[in-house]
Structure formats: C-alpha cells, structure tokens
C-alpha cells in the first residue's frame, strides 16, 4: 500500500512503497542517491547497481525507512526495488530542484506544465488553495450555503463595463461579469449564500 512522504516518520524501520517523480539524482557507482518527490514532500532514496532514468521520470520504490540526520527531513528509504513507471524522454527545460531558474518568461510559460513542479512555482497555487479553504471553512461554520452561478450567459447582467463575448454553439454568449443578481435571488432561498469563483470584467 502506498505511503506518502509526509507520513514516513510513522514507518521508521518498516518496509513501504512510494510513488513519485525523480526530483534529483547522484550516481556514485555502487551507491546511488535519488530524491523522490510526491505531492506531500521529498525523500532521499538510497539504491545501487541500476541505471537511473532522467529527472521527472515516474518511479515506484519499495524499501525500508531509516532515520538519517544527514538526509533531507532526517529520513531516507533504503530501496529494495525501484521500478520506472514512465521514463522522461528528454531533459527538462529548467532544472526543477534549483531555486532560481535562468530562463526567459516565454520558456517558463511554454513549459508551464513542467515548471509548476518547482517548489517556488507551486507556492502561489498552494497559498491560493489555502485561502479559499479558509474562506469556505469560516462561511460554512456561519451557516452560509455555497452556490454555483452560471459563468457563460446570454446577456450582460450589469452595465458599465465591457463584455467578453464567446461563440457558444450557434449563439453569441458572454462571460459573466458578476454573480450579484444570482446571489440576490438565492438570498431569498437560503438567506446566507456565498460563491468562490472567477468573474470577468
């Protein structure tokens, strides 16, 4: 059964299975060090005697969790088996483990699906998710009901700003400028309502 990196401290001395990406590698011949990254963190894996794939390859590792003060997080996994589930076919356009990337904004945006794997690039998304989670938790405790209003509409709901038109099948439609009218309607139903969603103005 899979164990996440953040939970390894509960399994010291036990054999575990990890799934993740090869974040960094160092080959010393008989001994090889790999940093394995999953959604919860990074752990050092010690292995040997095999050809290591390129960074960002997808791996399955089975091994024993051992305390090691020199390893990131104070733990490492001594691998008994390491399987490459999906090898990276070419080097990444930026080195994901580096804190600073020497790349143009165009390169970072073109390869966004790769660069978002970097810790700094992920951080704003994690902050955004935490903020929204906090909003929802507070409002839910105050007995608000979350609603989900249309985002593609037949006409503008409010005047005073430009509309963003889109072709919607055979019709001309627009991106919603505000959920205000929908919220006013739903107040008569639930009294307390909220929505966390994008608007276009």
ABEGO torsion letter per residue (X at the ends): XBBBAAAAAAABGBBBBBBEBBABBBBAGABBBBBBBBAAEBBBBBBBGBBBBBBGBBBBBBBBBBBBAABBGGBBBBBABBBBABBBABBBABBAABABBBBBAAAAAAAAAAAAABAAAAAAAAAAAAAAAAAAAAAAAAGBBBBBBBABBABBABBGBBBBBBBBEABBBBBBABAAAAAAAAAAAAGBBBBBBBBBX
